[in-house]
């Protein structure tokens, strides 16, 4: 359960609650003083070690640093079924303390593979590649477009492949798997390493609320800032900012 602050001031604030398991959204707004704010949030978030309240005027950067980075749930969403026409937050990271990208060539090659495997099947709204993990905000293309693409890829085998995978969402998931696999093989050859580079399954979370979509765009672009890789989002070369 997370709290999304949409306004902060000395006398009032508005927050939006997400119950990740059910995907249900609830909103509460009202005038609360600082003490009642703390009591109200403490009751709703008993597992939070620390709740940070900042009152007064905030610029965009500090607002996002303080609030947005604490509001994006990425639990074990590896079994979510991708569906045509829907929007998803895609996340993956390196195994253990490994790095995914060691130099500029690694980032550029990965983006080439994204163009090969993902651009044909999804619209990319935002992305960020960091040394040990990555984020994408995508919308799967509609079924007719996916049909045209995959029928061209598999040609005579298409009908049997589609029957085997049962739906287009699974075929898109396979494209993501191909992306990570092809990059891993190239990276392993370059770095003279063996074994899995990425986690076995990438995480995917459906995004259906416009407010959450906007927060994800901010969150993804500010990831390099939060990681200490740059001071401003625009300074990081390997994001869509």
Secondary structure, 3 states (H helix, E strand, C coil): CEEEEEEECCCEEEEEEEECCCCEEEEEEEECCHHHHHHHHHHHCCCCCCCCCCCCCCCHHHHHHHCHHHCCCCCCCCCCCCCCCCEEEEEEEECCCCCCCCCHHHHHHHHHHHHHHCCCCEEEEEEEECCCEEEEEEEECCHHHHHHHHHHHHHHHHHHHHHHHCCHHHHHHHHHHHHHHHHHHHHHHHHCCCCCCECCCCEEEECCCHHHHHHHHHHHHHHHHHCCCCCCHHHCCCECC
